[in-house]
Amino acid sequence: MELHDKNQPEALPYQKLALLGIDREKADKLPTEVKEKLISGEVTPLLQVSINARNGDVITLPLKLQMVADKNGDPLLVAYPVRADLNEKQDNILQLTPQEAERLRRGEVVQKAIDINGEKTQQYLQLDPETKSVIHKRVTEVQVEQRLKDMEKVNDIELGTQQKQAVREGKPMELNVGGEKVTVGIDLKEPQGFKIVKGDMKEWERQQKIKYDELHPEYIGLVMTDKNRWEYQQVVDKQSHERAIKLHPDKKEERSSGLKL
């Protein structure tokens, strides 16, 4: 995430968190792992938040958060609410085809041109298995070419044209580095959108699923308790699923799998 120094990326986005019912006091009490992930641009664990609806109701639902940079380099807080399943028609701003939606369900990364606020940009899309929300990030923000160059330089190797093209397209690639297997590829849950795993493709797939397997089906997440501290509790139930699915912001820029704050 490139936020340029003017925006002080080391600070939590207090004003935007407040829109989710997380005031400054609650934000400061967030577990260190959550604050570090948020500031670094990673996707956070599940958090239970409260949103004030237009009719005055307070909607409580579990979601994940991620700090990204907008086209000007300014910080943007994106919320990924929990859903029962990926709905390509609901994610209308992404204009997913049935084939693209199926690829996302299989855990693949999809590259696609998306029109957001009149600006069409090439983006990587990835389905978060816990929330069933689609994480998306501009291709230029991931900087795949630089990641590959850095990896070649550090490991004193040279990747083939087909290998580089496969990674650019979002496919993980298994390599042999110094006699050891290494797998690299796009992973939008990581701060830079790129991941290097020591091991083969099976190890890559295992690590992609490990957190989901640990949490599913109970969906353990963080909730502020009456002890005035964040604790891991079961925060997703049938009602919260329904609330998350029915949450439809009015602004066009927010009609995507992630709510932008």
Secondary structure, 3 states (H helix, E strand, C coil): CCCCHHHCCCCCCHHHHHCCCCCHHHHHCCCHHHHHHHHHCCCCCCEEEEEECCCCCEEEEEEEEEEEECCCCCEEEEEEECCCCCCCCCCCCCCCCHHHHHHHHCCCCEEEEEEECCEEEEEEEEECCCCCCEEEEEHHHHCHHHHHHHHHHHHCCCCCHHHHHHHHCCCCEEEEECCEEEEEEECCCCCCCEEEEECCHHHHHHHHHHHHHHHCCCCEEEEECCCCCEEEEECCCHHHHHHHHHCCCCCHHHCCCCEEC
